Amino acid sequence: MNRFVLLPNLQKDAGLAVTARIAALLHGAGATVYLDETTGEGIPGTLPYKEFPADAEAILVIGGDGSVLDASVLAVRYD
């Protein structure tokens, strides 16, 4: 896998420190990292998106159980 969508829960990762660290690690390993255009603004190594990226291979959730459940809906919708 080389194309990841990061879905942070802004209540769990206030300030996006964890999200930024994960993005940096993935980008440093040569991965493409997508973040929602409003969430990812200013996080180096990420590509902003309005529409869910069709070429995404994995979703990484930064949050809790509810965030994972929300992401599962996206995973099913976008296969």
N, CA, C and O atoms as a GROMACS GRO file, in nm:
protein
  316
    1MET      N    1   0.083  -0.118   0.000
    1MET     CA    2   0.000   0.000   0.000
    1MET      C    3   0.088   0.124   0.000
    1MET      O    4   0.189   0.132   0.069
    2ASN      N    5   0.044   0.220  -0.081
    2ASN     CA    6   0.125   0.340  -0.094
    2ASN      C    7   0.043   0.469  -0.096
    2ASN      O    8   0.099   0.578  -0.105
    3ARG      N    9  -0.090   0.458  -0.088
    3ARG     CA   10  -0.176   0.577  -0.092
    3ARG      C   11  -0.275   0.571   0.024
    3ARG      O   12  -0.362   0.485   0.029
    4PHE      N   13  -0.259   0.665   0.116
    4PHE     CA   14  -0.334   0.664   0.242
    4PHE      C   15  -0.418   0.790   0.259
    4PHE      O   16  -0.375   0.900   0.223
    5VAL      N   17  -0.537   0.772   0.313
    5VAL     CA   18  -0.619   0.885   0.355
    5VAL      C   19  -0.613   0.887   0.508
    5VAL      O   20  -0.641   0.786   0.573
    6LEU      N   21  -0.577   1.000   0.564
    6LEU     CA   22  -0.579   1.016   0.709
    6LEU      C   23  -0.709   1.082   0.750
    6LEU      O   24  -0.748   1.184   0.694
    7LEU      N   25  -0.776   1.022   0.847
    7LEU     CA   26  -0.901   1.077   0.899
    7LEU      C   27  -0.887   1.102   1.048
    7LEU      O   28  -0.916   1.014   1.129
    8PRO      N   29  -0.843   1.221   1.086
    8PRO     CA   30  -0.828   1.250   1.228
    8PRO      C   31  -0.959   1.296   1.291
    8PRO      O   32  -1.040   1.364   1.227
    9ASN      N   33  -0.978   1.259   1.415
    9ASN     CA   34  -1.086   1.312   1.496
    9ASN      C   35  -1.028   1.434   1.566
    9ASN      O   36  -0.937   1.421   1.648
   10LEU      N   37  -1.080   1.551   1.534
   10LEU     CA   38  -1.022   1.676   1.584
   10LEU      C   39  -1.039   1.692   1.735
   10LEU      O   40  -0.968   1.772   1.796
   11GLN      N   41  -1.131   1.617   1.795
   11GLN     CA   42  -1.144   1.621   1.941
   11GLN      C   43  -1.039   1.533   2.007
   11GLN      O   44  -0.996   1.562   2.119
   12LYS      N   45  -0.998   1.427   1.941
   12LYS     CA   46  -0.897   1.336   1.996
   12LYS      C   47  -0.756   1.383   1.965
   12LYS      O   48  -0.664   1.362   2.045
   13ASP      N   49  -0.738   1.447   1.849
   13ASP     CA   50  -0.605   1.494   1.807
   13ASP      C   51  -0.609   1.645   1.788
   13ASP      O   52  -0.584   1.697   1.679
   14ALA      N   53  -0.642   1.713   1.894
   14ALA     CA   54  -0.646   1.860   1.890
   14ALA      C   55  -0.508   1.912   1.855
   14ALA      O   56  -0.408   1.870   1.912
   15GLY      N   57  -0.503   2.002   1.761
   15GLY     CA   58  -0.374   2.054   1.716
   15GLY      C   59  -0.310   1.969   1.608
   15GLY      O   60  -0.210   2.009   1.548
   16LEU      N   61  -0.365   1.851   1.583
   16LEU     CA   62  -0.320   1.760   1.477
   16LEU      C   63  -0.175   1.715   1.490
   16LEU      O   64  -0.111   1.684   1.389
   17ALA      N   65  -0.123   1.710   1.610
   17ALA     CA   66   0.016   1.667   1.630
   17ALA      C   67   0.037   1.521   1.588
   17ALA      O   68   0.136   1.489   1.523
   18VAL      N   69  -0.055   1.434   1.626
   18VAL     CA   70  -0.042   1.292   1.590
   18VAL      C   71  -0.059   1.275   1.440
   18VAL      O   72   0.016   1.201   1.376
   19THR      N   73  -0.156   1.343   1.384
   19THR     CA   74  -0.181   1.336   1.239
   19THR      C   75  -0.058   1.383   1.162
   19THR      O   76  -0.018   1.319   1.064
   20ALA      N   77   0.001   1.493   1.204
   20ALA     CA   78   0.119   1.546   1.136
   20ALA      C   79   0.236   1.448   1.144
   20ALA      O   80   0.310   1.431   1.047
   21ARG      N   81   0.252   1.384   1.257
   21ARG     CA   82   0.362   1.287   1.274
   21ARG      C   83   0.342   1.166   1.184
   21ARG      O   84   0.436   1.119   1.120
   22ILE      N   85   0.220   1.115   1.178
   22ILE     CA   86   0.190   1.001   1.092
   22ILE      C   87   0.210   1.040   0.946
   22ILE      O   88   0.268   0.963   0.868
   23ALA      N   89   0.163   1.158   0.908
   23ALA     CA   90   0.181   1.206   0.771
   23ALA      C   91   0.329   1.214   0.735
   23ALA      O   92   0.369   1.174   0.626
   24ALA      N   93   0.410   1.266   0.826
   24ALA     CA   94   0.554   1.278   0.801
   24ALA      C   95   0.619   1.142   0.784
   24ALA      O   96   0.702   1.123   0.696
   25LEU      N   97   0.582   1.046   0.868
   25LEU     CA   98   0.639   0.911   0.858
   25LEU      C   99   0.602   0.846   0.725
   25LEU      O  100   0.687   0.786   0.658
   26LEU      N  101   0.475   0.856   0.688
   26LEU     CA  102   0.430   0.796   0.562
   26LEU      C  103   0.495   0.864   0.443
   26LEU      O  104   0.543   0.798   0.351
   27HIS      N  105   0.496   0.996   0.443
   27HIS     CA  106   0.556   1.071   0.333
   27HIS      C  107   0.705   1.039   0.321
   27HIS      O  108   0.757   1.023   0.211
   28GLY      N  109   0.772   1.029   0.434
   28GLY     CA  110   0.914   0.995   0.435
   28GLY      C  111   0.943   0.857   0.379
   28GLY      O  112   1.052   0.830   0.330
   29ALA      N  113   0.843   0.769   0.387
   29ALA     CA  114   0.857   0.634   0.333
   29ALA      C  115   0.814   0.627   0.186
   29ALA      O  116   0.810   0.519   0.126
   30GLY      N  117   0.780   0.743   0.130
   30GLY     CA  118   0.745   0.747  -0.011
   30GLY      C  119   0.597   0.732  -0.041
   30GLY      O  120   0.559   0.719  -0.158
   31ALA      N  121   0.512   0.735   0.061
   31ALA     CA  122   0.369   0.718   0.041
   31ALA      C  123   0.304   0.850   0.000
   31ALA      O  124   0.355   0.958   0.029
   32THR      N  125   0.191   0.839  -0.066
   32THR     CA  126   0.104   0.953  -0.093
   32THR      C  127   0.006   0.962   0.023
   32THR      O  128  -0.058   0.862   0.058
   33VAL      N  129  -0.006   1.079   0.081
   33VAL     CA  130  -0.089   1.097   0.200
   33VAL      C  131  -0.193   1.205   0.171
   33VAL      O  132  -0.160   1.319   0.137
   34TYR      N  133  -0.320   1.167   0.183
   34TYR     CA  134  -0.430   1.260   0.159
   34TYR      C  135  -0.493   1.302   0.291
   34TYR      O  136  -0.508   1.223   0.383
   35LEU      N  137  -0.531   1.429   0.297
   35LEU     CA  138  -0.606   1.484   0.410
   35LEU      C  139  -0.712   1.578   0.354
   35LEU      O  140  -0.688   1.647   0.255
   36ASP      N  141  -0.827   1.580   0.416
   36ASP     CA  142  -0.932   1.673   0.378
   36ASP      C  143  -0.872   1.814   0.368
   36ASP      O  144  -0.789   1.852   0.450
   37GLU      N  145  -0.915   1.889   0.268
   37GLU     CA  146  -0.851   2.017   0.240
   37GLU      C  147  -0.855   2.115   0.357
   37GLU      O  148  -0.762   2.194   0.372
   38THR      N  149  -0.956   2.112   0.439
   38THR     CA  150  -0.960   2.204   0.552
   38THR      C  151  -0.878   2.152   0.669
   38THR      O  152  -0.816   2.230   0.741
   39THR      N  153  -0.878   2.022   0.690
   39THR     CA  154  -0.802   1.962   0.799
   39THR      C  155  -0.653   1.963   0.772
   39THR      O  156  -0.573   1.991   0.862
   40GLY      N  157  -0.614   1.934   0.649
   40GLY     CA  158  -0.474   1.917   0.616
   40GLY      C  159  -0.399   2.044   0.583
   40GLY      O  160  -0.279   2.039   0.556
   41GLU      N  161  -0.465   2.156   0.586
   41GLU     CA  162  -0.399   2.280   0.552
   41GLU      C  163  -0.280   2.304   0.645
   41GLU      O  164  -0.295   2.311   0.767
   42GLY      N  165  -0.163   2.316   0.587
   42GLY     CA  166  -0.043   2.344   0.664
   42GLY      C  167   0.031   2.221   0.714
   42GLY      O  168   0.133   2.235   0.782
   43ILE      N  169  -0.016   2.101   0.684
   43ILE     CA  170   0.056   1.980   0.725
   43ILE      C  171   0.141   1.934   0.608
   43ILE      O  172   0.088   1.890   0.506
   44PRO      N  173   0.273   1.945   0.621
   44PRO     CA  174   0.364   1.909   0.512
   44PRO      C  175   0.349   1.763   0.470
   44PRO      O  176   0.321   1.675   0.551
   45GLY      N  177   0.369   1.740   0.342
   45GLY     CA  178   0.369   1.604   0.290
   45GLY      C  179   0.231   1.547   0.264
   45GLY      O  180   0.218   1.428   0.234
   46THR      N  181   0.126   1.630   0.273
   46THR     CA  182  -0.008   1.581   0.248
   46THR      C  183  -0.067   1.648   0.125
   46THR      O  184  -0.030   1.760   0.091
   47LEU      N  185  -0.158   1.579   0.061
   47LEU     CA  186  -0.231   1.633  -0.053
   47LEU      C  187  -0.374   1.657  -0.009
   47LEU      O  188  -0.439   1.567   0.043
   48PRO      N  189  -0.425   1.778  -0.030
   48PRO     CA  190  -0.562   1.807   0.010
   48PRO      C  191  -0.663   1.749  -0.089
   48PRO      O  192  -0.634   1.737  -0.208
   49TYR      N  193  -0.780   1.714  -0.038
   49TYR     CA  194  -0.886   1.667  -0.127
   49TYR      C  195  -1.021   1.724  -0.085
   49TYR      O  196  -1.047   1.747   0.033
   50LYS      N  197  -1.105   1.747  -0.186
   50LYS     CA  198  -1.246   1.782  -0.163
   50LYS      C  199  -1.330   1.656  -0.173
   50LYS      O  200  -1.414   1.628  -0.087
   51GLU      N  201  -1.306   1.581  -0.279
   51GLU     CA  202  -1.374   1.454  -0.301
   51GLU      C  203  -1.280   1.342  -0.257
   51GLU      O  204  -1.159   1.350  -0.279
   52PHE      N  205  -1.334   1.240  -0.196
   52PHE     CA  206  -1.253   1.129  -0.147
   52PHE      C  207  -1.168   1.076  -0.262
   52PHE      O  208  -1.221   1.049  -0.370
   53PRO      N  209  -1.037   1.059  -0.242
   53PRO     CA  210  -0.947   1.016  -0.350
   53PRO      C  211  -0.980   0.876  -0.399
   53PRO      O  212  -0.981   0.780  -0.322
   54ALA      N  213  -1.005   0.865  -0.528
   54ALA     CA  214  -1.042   0.736  -0.586
   54ALA      C  215  -0.929   0.635  -0.583
   54ALA      O  216  -0.954   0.514  -0.584
   55ASP      N  217  -0.804   0.682  -0.579
   55ASP     CA  218  -0.691   0.590  -0.581
   55ASP      C  219  -0.642   0.550  -0.442
   55ASP      O  220  -0.541   0.481  -0.430
   56ALA      N  221  -0.713   0.592  -0.337
   56ALA     CA  222  -0.672   0.558  -0.200
   56ALA      C  223  -0.676   0.407  -0.179
   56ALA      O  224  -0.767   0.338  -0.226
   57GLU      N  225  -0.577   0.358  -0.109
   57GLU     CA  226  -0.569   0.214  -0.081
   57GLU      C  227  -0.602   0.180   0.064
   57GLU      O  228  -0.640   0.067   0.096
   58ALA      N  229  -0.589   0.280   0.152
   58ALA     CA  230  -0.615   0.254   0.294
   58ALA      C  231  -0.658   0.384   0.362
   58ALA      O  232  -0.622   0.494   0.321
   59ILE      N  233  -0.737   0.366   0.467
   59ILE     CA  234  -0.778   0.477   0.552
   59ILE      C  235  -0.714   0.455   0.688
   59ILE      O  236  -0.728   0.349   0.748
   60LEU      N  237  -0.645   0.558   0.737
   60LEU     CA  238  -0.590   0.553   0.872
   60LEU      C  239  -0.669   0.649   0.959
   60LEU      O  240  -0.676   0.768   0.931
   61VAL      N  241  -0.729   0.596   1.063
   61VAL     CA  242  -0.814   0.674   1.151
   61VAL      C  243  -0.737   0.710   1.277
   61VAL      O  244  -0.678   0.625   1.342
   62ILE      N  245  -0.738   0.839   1.308
   62ILE     CA  246  -0.676   0.887   1.432
   62ILE      C  247  -0.792   0.931   1.519
   62ILE      O  248  -0.844   1.042   1.504
   63GLY      N  249  -0.832   0.846   1.610
   63GLY     CA  250  -0.948   0.875   1.694
   63GLY      C  251  -0.985   0.752   1.774
   63GLY      O  252  -0.899   0.671   1.810
   64GLY      N  253  -1.112   0.739   1.802
   64GLY     CA  254  -1.160   0.627   1.882
   64GLY      C  255  -1.254   0.538   1.802
   64GLY      O  256  -1.256   0.541   1.679
   65ASP      N  257  -1.331   0.459   1.875
   65ASP     CA  258  -1.422   0.362   1.812
   65ASP      C  259  -1.522   0.429   1.718
   65ASP      O  260  -1.547   0.379   1.609
   66GLY      N  261  -1.578   0.541   1.760
   66GLY     CA  262  -1.674   0.612   1.676
   66GLY      C  263  -1.612   0.659   1.546
   66GLY      O  264  -1.676   0.656   1.441
   67SER      N  265  -1.489   0.704   1.553
   67SER     CA  266  -1.418   0.749   1.433
   67SER      C  267  -1.396   0.633   1.337
   67SER      O  268  -1.405   0.650   1.215
   68VAL      N  269  -1.366   0.516   1.390
   68VAL     CA  270  -1.347   0.397   1.306
   68VAL      C  271  -1.479   0.359   1.240
   68VAL      O  272  -1.481   0.324   1.122
   69LEU      N  273  -1.587   0.365   1.315
   69LEU     CA  274  -1.718   0.334   1.257
   69LEU      C  275  -1.754   0.433   1.146
   69LEU      O  276  -1.805   0.392   1.041
   70ASP      N  277  -1.727   0.561   1.168
   70ASP     CA  278  -1.752   0.661   1.063
   70ASP      C  279  -1.669   0.632   0.939
   70ASP      O  280  -1.719   0.643   0.826
   71ALA      N  281  -1.545   0.594   0.959
   71ALA     CA  282  -1.456   0.564   0.846
   71ALA      C  283  -1.501   0.440   0.771
   71ALA      O  284  -1.479   0.429   0.650
   72SER      N  285  -1.562   0.346   0.840
   72SER     CA  286  -1.608   0.224   0.774
   72SER      C  287  -1.715   0.255   0.670
   72SER      O  288  -1.724   0.187   0.568
   73VAL      N  289  -1.796   0.356   0.696
   73VAL     CA  290  -1.897   0.398   0.598
   73VAL      C  291  -1.828   0.449   0.471
   73VAL      O  292  -1.870   0.416   0.360
   74LEU      N  293  -1.723   0.528   0.488
   74LEU     CA  294  -1.646   0.576   0.372
   74LEU      C  295  -1.581   0.461   0.297
   74LEU      O  296  -1.582   0.457   0.174
   75ALA      N  297  -1.525   0.367   0.372
   75ALA     CA  298  -1.457   0.254   0.309
   75ALA      C  299  -1.554   0.173   0.222
   75ALA      O  300  -1.518   0.130   0.112
   76VAL      N  301  -1.673   0.152   0.271
   76VAL     CA  302  -1.772   0.078   0.193
   76VAL      C  303  -1.816   0.160   0.072
   76VAL      O  304  -1.828   0.108  -0.039
   77ARG      N  305  -1.841   0.290   0.095
   77ARG     CA  306  -1.889   0.376  -0.014
   77ARG      C  307  -1.790   0.385  -0.129
   77ARG      O  308  -1.829   0.387  -0.245
   78TYR      N  309  -1.661   0.391  -0.095
   78TYR     CA  310  -1.558   0.411  -0.198
   78TYR      C  311  -1.479   0.285  -0.229
   78TYR      O  312  -1.379   0.290  -0.300
   79ASP      N  313  -1.523   0.175  -0.176
   79ASP     CA  314  -1.465   0.044  -0.204
   79ASP      C  315  -1.316   0.040  -0.173
   79ASP      O  316  -1.252  -0.064  -0.191
   0.00000   0.00000   0.00000
